[in-house]
């Protein structure tokens, strides 16, 4: 489930695939939080282009480099599981 926040705020999502696809477009996962069930939520700085990229992702129109995408997934999973 995703929820966009106010402009110049953070957009949050628990969707790993979407968050990593956005990283391929220069976005950065600023913060990863986990609830009691250890479900991760990713925070990305919101801007005017973000909503369009998210729409393209869900419409299967967003193109990313496969190797970069895979590396972002590995890096993000490492950040999740290596938290103390």
N, C-alpha and C positions, 0 to 999 in steps of 0.2 A: 504494500500500500504506500502510496506517495502523497505528500501534501506540500504544495508550494507555499512559501511564506511571502511576506512583504518584500517589495523591491529593495535591493541592497541588503537583504537579510540572507538567511540560509535556507536552502531548499533541502528537505530531508526525505530519505527513502530507505526502505529495507531491501530494495532490489539490487543485488550485487551486479547482475548483468548490465542493467541500465547505468548504474553508477560508474562502472568501469568503462562502458562505452563513452560516457561523457568525459572521462579522463583522456580518452583518445583525441578529444577535441580541445584539450588544453585546460580542462577543469581539474581541480584538485579536491580530493576528499580531505576536508579540513579536520574533521573529527569523526570518530567512530564511537558510538555509545552502545551499550548492551543492557537489556532489561533483565529481569530475574530469570527468564527462560533462556537467556544467553542469545536472544535474537539481536542481531546487529542493525543499527540505524546509521546511515551515512549522511553527513552534512557537507553540502557543497555550496559555495558562495553563489547566490542568485544574481542574475543579470538579465538584460533584455533578450538575449539570444537563447537562453536556457530552455524556455518553454517550447520554442520551435524545434529544438533538437530532441526533446522528449517526445513530442508529437511524431516526429520522423522515426524515432526508435520504435514506437508502438505501431506505426504504419508499415514497418519493415522497409523503410526508405533510407535509413541511416547506414552509411558505409564507413567501415573502420579497417585499419590495417590489422590483419589477423595476429601477427606476432606481438604487436603493441598491446592489443586487447588481451591476449593470453598473459603477457607479462604483468599488466595491470591487475588481472584477476589473481595471479600468484602473489603479487605484492600486497594486495588488499587482504587476502586470506591470511597472509603472514602477520599483518598488523592486527587482525582480529584474534588469532589464536596465540600470539605471543604477548598479549596483554597480561600484566601482572594483576 
